[in-house]
Each structure stands twice: as C-alpha cells, then as structure tokens.
Amino acid sequence: MQKGDWARTRRWQITAGAVMVLSFVAAACTGAPPAPSPAAKPALHGWMLAASSVFDGRVSLLTLPSGRVRSASLPPNAIPVAAAWASPGSVALALLPTGSDARSPDRLYRVNAGGTTQPVGRTLLGVRQASAGGGLITAATCRDVLVTAVADPGRWRSLGAGCLAAPAPDGTSVTFSDGSTVWTAPADGSGPVRRLWAIEPSTPGLGELGRHGTIGALAPGPQGLAIRVDGTGPSSGAFAIVVLRPDGSVQPITAGSLGGQSPPELAWQPGGRLLAFNAPLLDGGGTVQVADATTGARRIVAIDPQGFSGLLWSPSGAALVASGSDDHWLFVDLAGDWITRIPSGGAFLLYDWGA
C-alpha cells in the first residue's frame, strides 16, 4: 500500500469512527431540535455542479441517482468564482477569472455539458466576491454590486456599493454589505436601496465580535438573513453566525473559533426553516450542522476528522451534500444518517444542485 493510499484509508477509518459517535455529539448541541422520525432515506435526484480548487481547467457535473460524473473544460487557469445551472444537467453559467493573476478581470462563461465554453457579456474589474442563487449571479467589487439574470446573462446592473453580496432565493432582491452595514435592493433596480442592519456591540450572539468583527458572509432565506461575522484584531480567528429575522430581531445561532479552518459556509433549506453550515470542533475536525432559525436550536448531522469545505442542499430540502477530507461527496439526511458517498475527484467546491 502506497503512503497516500494508507493516509486515505486511515482518514476513512477515523471518519467511520466519528460517525459512530455522531448521536452522542449531536446531543451536546444545546436545545437540539428533534431529529426526524426514522423513515426511508431521501431519494437523490438532479444534477450537481462542482469544481476543484487547483487549476485543472474543468468543472465536474454529477448526475443523480446514477452517480455519473462528467467533466466540462474551462479556460486555462480558471476556477469558478460563482456558478449556477442555467439548464440543469446541460448548461451552466460560471464567473471565471480571465488570467492567473489575482487582479485579472472576471468574465461570465456559458459552460455546456458537452465540454464547450463561450464568454458572455463584458469583463468585470476588481471582483472581490460573487454569489449565485434565485436565478441571479452577483459580483461585488466594493465600488459596485453588480447583478445579472441567469436567464438573460451578461447584462450587468449596478445596485449600489459593497464588498460582498447575495441574491434572495426568489430572485427579487439582492443583499449586500461593506463589512459593517447591510443593505438590500430590488434585483431589477426598480426601488431604492434600504439599510437592513449593522454590527453593534450590543448585538445578541456577537460578544466581542460586536466591537472587533466584520461581516464575512450573507445568506438571505425564507426565515430571514443569515449573517456570519468574522473576528478582526484581538478577535481574529473567531466567528459568529446570527439570523436577522423579518421583524428586525436577531437570533444567535452559534459562535466559536476557526482553529485554522476555513470560515463556515451558510445555506438555507429550500423553502424551509433550517439553516445549514459547516463549523469546526474544539478538538479538531469539523461538522455540518442544521439550525432552526426561529429558535436557534441546532443539531449535528455530519462529522469529518479534518472538516468540511463545501455544502449544498438537495432541491427537495430533504438531504445535504458536503465535501469531506477523503475526496468524497458525503450525502446525509436530516437525521444525520448517511445516504451515500460518491468519489469527488478533488472537486470539493460545490456550486449548485438543480432538479
């Protein structure tokens, strides 16, 4: 057995052991919502869009339930900044850098499952962050928040100024931030920009991050706006997740230390009340958790000895997929039971799951 094979086998053994104690760890989540009653495992259907973080010039297209993985070629040195299905299983849109330099312009490309790509619209300068959802793709440059429709790509509209942005699941609005304040605006530009929220020392669930924190992620959803605040200065390495409810109140979800791992990703259950996120464990490794946005109660549904680096809901909202440390996509239901594992080929950046 080669050294690399031994390492992968050992990670698998550790992961299997971790899952055996999943129910005990889940019980430690204060106020954990009851797990769903035992039932048949959710059926997995649709098409998933993923990519590697290395410059291998391809995007992976996973078909479910067959588990077939195809590859579509990308321009050289391109890793999608954001991507979404335009026609699930056949055509995707990906915002790609046009060069290997971090200052290179970005451009939208139409990616066909057959392997061809075509540029769409103009190049964008200075993109700091991009997101996709609700039939929209957004790009934030700090000077501009730009939005284009997946159905009519390449017609970029400016909505305001911000360094990160996220579209609403229904595609009607875009939420954006400069790091301390959050605004929202109609996606079609038909109405004014409206201030939603700002970090304050008295914000529930933030603690010291209310003084030493910056907004690191936004996720509009059916139960409110999920916000991740990242620590700065003396609070570097800390994070907190809260939900801004429609009535303006704030529901704390969780807070902790990154422990050298990447900041959590946030993902709302389609049409539901649950917020999913990946978070580190104090003793190493990481979890995928789901939280009830109305009560803050949360439950662990997956554990990995080195943490998770990607997260998506199934279109039905009955299952989650996460990228683990053993080059597999792990599919779990809301009770934390494994549905299946599919080799990822290193494509741990997850973008979209369409039906």
Helices and strands as residue ranges (DSSP letters): H 3-20, H 22-26, E 46-51, E 58-64, E 68-73, E 82-87, E 91-97, E 106-112, E 117-124, E 129-133, E 136-140, E 145-149, E 152-160, E 164-167, E 173-177, E 181-186, E 194-198, G 207-210, E 213-221, E 224-231, G 233-235, E 238-244, E 250-257, E 266-268, E 274-280, E 286-292, E 298-304, E 311-313, E 319-323, E 328-333, E 338-343, E 349-354
